[in-house]
Structure formats: structure tokens, C-alpha cells
């Protein structure tokens, strides 16, 4: 079979990332060219596995974490204010 160029995209947690990585590694072992698009948080993990990494925008994990800390800061600030 002729080699194909394949892009795999994954967002979310490691529970979604690991199965997609297993698929990417198997396809690579069969001779296909793989590009893996995901959050910057997982870049090292993807590259250490020998898979080509590409940033998937927007970086949803960054947005989630940023939103969480903004909400937490707002809660702390409002609970510390005296009436």
C-alpha cells in the first residue's frame, strides 16, 4: 500500500490523547507520514514518541486553565471583601 499523509487532531485530556497517540504510532509503523495536532501542553509527549507535532488552535487547555484561575480569583476577591 502506498504511504499516506495523515493528520490526527486531539483535544482534551490524556484519556483522549493516549488512544490517538497509539493510532498514530501504529500508522507510522505501517509507513505512513503522521502529523499530530494538539495542545501545546502535550508537545513534549508527542515529540518524545517520535511523532511530528503541530499546534492545534485555539489552545483549549490553556483557555480552560486561564478561565478557572480567573473565576477562582474572582471568588476569593469577593469572599474577602467586607460589607
C-alpha positions as CSV (number, residue, x, y, z in Angstrom):
1,X,0.0,0.0,0.0
2,X,1.2,3.5,-0.8
3,X,2.2,5.7,2.1
4,X,-0.3,8.4,3.0
5,X,0.0,11.7,4.8
6,X,-2.3,11.7,7.8
7,X,-3.2,14.3,10.4
8,X,-4.6,13.3,13.7
9,X,-6.1,16.0,16.0
10,X,-6.9,15.6,19.6
11,X,-8.2,18.0,22.2
12,X,-8.8,17.4,25.9
13,X,-7.3,15.1,28.5
14,X,-4.8,12.3,28.4
15,X,-7.8,9.9,28.1
16,X,-8.3,11.2,24.6
17,X,-4.7,11.8,23.7
18,X,-3.3,8.3,24.5
19,X,-5.6,6.3,22.2
20,X,-4.9,8.8,19.4
21,X,-1.2,8.5,20.0
22,X,-1.4,4.7,19.8
23,X,-3.2,5.0,16.5
24,X,-0.5,7.5,15.3
25,X,2.3,5.2,16.3
26,X,0.7,2.2,14.5
27,X,0.1,4.1,11.3
28,X,3.7,5.4,11.5
29,X,4.9,1.8,11.9
30,X,3.0,0.9,8.8
31,X,4.9,3.5,6.8
32,X,2.5,6.5,6.8
33,X,3.6,10.1,7.5
34,X,1.8,11.3,10.6
35,X,1.2,14.9,11.8
36,X,-0.3,15.2,15.3
37,X,-2.2,18.4,16.1
38,X,-3.0,19.1,19.8
39,X,-2.5,21.5,22.7
40,X,1.0,22.9,23.4
41,X,0.8,21.1,26.8
42,X,1.4,17.8,25.1
43,X,4.1,18.8,22.7
44,X,7.0,17.1,24.5
45,X,4.9,13.9,24.9
46,X,4.2,13.8,21.2
47,X,7.7,14.6,20.1
48,X,9.2,12.1,22.6
49,X,7.1,9.4,20.9
50,X,8.7,10.3,17.6
51,X,5.5,11.8,16.1
52,X,5.5,15.2,14.3
53,X,3.8,17.8,16.4
54,X,1.7,20.7,15.3
55,X,-0.1,23.2,17.5
56,X,-3.9,23.0,17.4
57,X,-5.5,26.4,17.9
58,X,-7.1,27.7,19.9
59,X,-5.2,26.1,22.8
60,X,-8.3,24.9,24.6
61,X,-6.5,23.6,27.7
62,X,-4.9,27.0,28.1
63,X,-8.3,28.7,27.9
64,X,-9.8,26.3,30.4
65,X,-7.0,26.8,32.9
66,X,-7.0,30.5,32.5
67,X,-10.8,30.7,32.9
68,X,-10.6,28.5,36.0
69,X,-8.0,30.8,37.7
70,X,-9.9,33.9,36.8
71,X,-13.0,32.5,38.3
72,X,-11.1,31.4,41.4
73,X,-9.5,34.8,41.8
74,X,-12.9,36.5,41.5
75,X,-14.4,34.2,44.1
76,X,-11.5,34.8,46.5
77,X,-11.7,38.5,46.0
78,X,-15.5,38.7,46.6
79,X,-15.3,36.5,49.7
80,X,-12.6,38.6,51.2
81,X,-14.5,41.9,50.8
82,X,-16.3,43.1,53.9
83,X,-19.8,44.6,53.7
